[in-house]
C-alpha cells in the first residue's frame, strides 16, 4: 500500500458548540477548501538584485460544501440556511476516509455560512439535485484521529 486515498467513505460533521459535540451531515458530496494564503510583500532596493520580502498574515479559508438537496425537514440544506439566517458560529470537520482511529481528519475553527444556494431547476437534467453552501473560517487543523 502506498498511501493513496480514495475519499469514497468520507465523513462530514458540524458543531455549533466549539467542537464539544459533533453531528454527522448526511448526503454531502464535496468539501472544497480554498484560500488561506499568506500575504507576502516585496520591494526592491537599488543596491540588491533580489527583492526584500515581508511576511504578512494569512487570509481566511472558504469551504465550499455541496450536498444532495431533499425536502426532508432538518436536512443539510435546512441546517445551512439556519446557520446563515441566525449568524450561528459553526465549525466543520471532515475525513477523506472513514472516521476511525489512525485516519486523518481536518477540523475548521468556528466560521460563518456566507451563502447557501438551492439546486438549479433544469427541466432536462437527469442528475440528482444538489445545493451549495460557502462557509468562511479563519483556519483549519489537520490531525490523526486518536
C-alpha positions as CSV (number, residue, x, y, z in Angstrom):
1,X,0.0,0.0,0.0
2,X,1.5,3.4,-1.0
3,X,-0.8,5.8,0.9
4,X,-3.2,6.9,-1.9
5,X,-6.7,7.8,-0.6
6,X,-10.0,7.5,-2.4
7,X,-12.5,9.6,-0.4
8,X,-15.4,7.3,-1.1
9,X,-16.1,6.9,2.6
10,X,-15.6,10.5,3.7
11,X,-17.4,11.7,6.8
12,X,-18.5,15.4,7.2
13,X,-19.7,16.7,10.6
14,X,-20.7,20.0,12.1
15,X,-20.6,21.5,15.6
16,X,-22.2,24.7,17.0
17,X,-20.7,24.3,20.5
18,X,-17.0,24.8,19.7
19,X,-16.4,21.2,19.0
20,X,-17.8,19.7,22.2
21,X,-20.4,17.6,20.2
22,X,-20.4,16.7,16.6
23,X,-23.3,15.8,14.3
24,X,-22.7,13.9,11.0
25,X,-24.1,15.7,8.0
26,X,-25.5,13.1,5.6
27,X,-25.5,13.3,1.8
28,X,-22.6,15.7,1.5
29,X,-20.9,15.2,-1.8
30,X,-17.9,17.5,-1.6
31,X,-15.9,19.7,0.8
32,X,-13.6,22.0,-1.1
33,X,-11.3,24.3,0.9
34,X,-9.9,27.4,-0.8
35,X,-7.9,30.4,0.3
36,X,-5.8,30.6,3.5
37,X,-3.0,32.2,1.5
38,X,-0.4,34.2,3.4
39,X,0.4,37.7,2.1
40,X,4.0,38.1,1.1
41,X,5.0,41.6,0.0
42,X,8.1,42.6,-1.8
43,X,10.1,45.7,-2.5
44,X,13.3,46.3,-4.4
45,X,16.3,48.4,-3.3
46,X,18.9,49.9,-5.6
47,X,21.9,48.0,-4.2
48,X,20.4,44.5,-4.4
49,X,19.4,42.3,-7.4
50,X,16.7,40.4,-5.5
51,X,13.6,41.8,-3.6
52,X,13.3,42.2,0.2
53,X,10.3,40.2,1.4
54,X,7.8,41.0,4.1
55,X,5.6,38.2,5.5
56,X,2.1,39.2,6.4
57,X,-1.0,37.4,7.8
58,X,-2.9,34.5,6.5
59,X,-6.3,35.0,4.8
60,X,-9.5,33.2,5.8
61,X,-10.4,29.8,4.2
62,X,-13.6,29.4,2.3
63,X,-15.2,25.9,2.5
64,X,-17.5,25.2,-0.4
65,X,-19.7,22.3,0.7
66,X,-22.0,20.6,-1.8
67,X,-24.7,18.2,-0.8
68,X,-27.8,16.4,-2.0
69,X,-30.9,18.5,-1.8
70,X,-34.0,17.0,-0.4
71,X,-37.3,18.3,1.1
72,X,-37.0,16.5,4.4
73,X,-37.1,18.8,7.4
74,X,-33.7,19.2,9.2
75,X,-31.8,18.1,6.0
76,X,-28.3,19.6,5.5
77,X,-29.7,22.4,3.3
78,X,-32.1,23.5,6.1
79,X,-29.2,23.4,8.6
80,X,-27.1,25.7,6.3
81,X,-30.0,28.1,5.9
82,X,-30.4,28.3,9.6
83,X,-26.7,28.8,10.3
84,X,-26.7,31.7,7.8
85,X,-30.0,33.2,8.9
86,X,-29.2,33.2,12.6
87,X,-25.4,34.0,12.2
88,X,-24.6,30.8,14.0
89,X,-20.9,30.2,14.6
90,X,-20.3,26.7,13.2
91,X,-17.2,24.5,12.6
92,X,-16.8,21.6,10.3
93,X,-14.6,18.5,10.3
94,X,-14.2,16.0,7.5
95,X,-12.2,12.9,6.8
96,X,-11.1,11.6,3.5
97,X,-11.7,8.0,4.7
98,X,-13.8,6.6,7.5
99,X,-13.6,8.4,10.8
100,X,-11.7,5.7,12.7
101,X,-8.6,5.7,14.8
102,X,-5.4,6.3,12.8
103,X,-7.1,8.1,9.9
104,X,-6.5,11.8,9.0
105,X,-9.1,14.4,9.9
106,X,-9.4,18.1,9.1
107,X,-11.2,20.4,11.5
108,X,-12.1,24.1,10.9
109,X,-12.2,26.8,13.5
110,X,-15.6,28.5,14.1
111,X,-16.8,30.3,11.0
112,X,-20.0,31.6,9.4
113,X,-22.1,30.5,6.4
114,X,-21.8,33.2,3.8
115,X,-24.3,31.7,1.3
116,X,-26.4,28.7,0.6
117,X,-27.9,28.2,-2.8
118,X,-30.7,25.9,-3.7
119,X,-30.4,23.5,-6.6
120,X,-30.7,24.5,-10.2
121,X,-34.1,23.9,-11.8
122,X,-33.2,22.3,-15.1
123,X,-36.1,20.5,-16.8
124,X,-33.8,18.4,-18.9
125,X,-31.5,17.3,-16.0
126,X,-31.2,13.7,-15.0
127,X,-28.7,14.4,-12.2
128,X,-29.6,14.4,-8.6
129,X,-30.4,18.0,-7.3
130,X,-27.5,19.5,-5.3
131,X,-27.2,22.6,-3.2
132,X,-24.0,24.5,-2.5
133,X,-23.0,26.4,0.7
134,X,-20.0,28.6,1.3
135,X,-18.6,28.9,4.8
136,X,-15.8,31.3,5.8
137,X,-13.5,30.1,8.6
138,X,-10.3,31.6,9.9
139,X,-8.3,28.4,9.8
140,X,-8.4,24.6,10.0
141,X,-6.2,21.9,11.5
142,X,-5.1,18.5,10.3
143,X,-4.7,15.7,12.8
144,X,-4.7,11.9,13.1
145,X,-7.8,10.5,14.8
146,X,-6.9,9.1,18.2
